[in-house]
């Protein structure tokens, strides 16, 4: 299966999304474990980031993932 240009653009955007989510996660981690343990909103934000990464990975073209 050959990746078409729209598929290539979608894969590129999804990879940019994953990088952005990683930056969000790094910001949360920089606040430290104590802050995380004491702040439910940080915990929920971290959970949301993990879910968004999973959703983004699921959008990746199977041919891209297999390469």
N, C-alpha and C positions, 0 to 999 in steps of 0.2 A: 504494500500500500504506500503510495507516494503522498507526502504531506503537501497539501495545497497552501497557497499564500494566506488565505484566511485562517487556516489551521495553524500555520506558522505564527501569525500575528496573535492568535489566541494563546498559543503556548508561551510566546514571549511575554504577553501581558500577565498570564498566570504566574510565571516565574518572577516577574517584578512584584506581583502581589505577595508572593511567599517571602521575598526579601524584605518587603515593607513590614510584614507581620513579624519577621525576625527582629527588625529594628524596634518594633513595639515591645516585643518580649524582652529585649536587652534593656530597654528603659525600665520595665517593671523589675527585672532582676537587680538593676543598679540600686534600687531602693532598699535592698537587703532583706534577709530572711525574717528578721524581727518585724519589720513593717508589713511584710506579706502575712505573717501569722496573725497580726493584730487587726488587719483591715480586710473586711469581707469584700469590699469593692475591688481591691487589688486581686483577691482570689478569684472573683467572678470575671474580672478582666483577663486574667491569665487563662482561665478556662475558655473564654470566648476566643482568644488568640489561637489556642490549640485547635479548637473546632474549626476556625477559619482556615488554618493551615491544612487540616485534613480535607476540608471541602475543596480547597484549591488543588491539592494533590489529586483528588478524584477527578478534577476537570482536565488534567493533563492527558494529552493524546497517548493512547497505549503504545503506539510505535515509538514515541519519544521516550517513554519510560523504559521500554525494552532495549533501547539503544545503548 
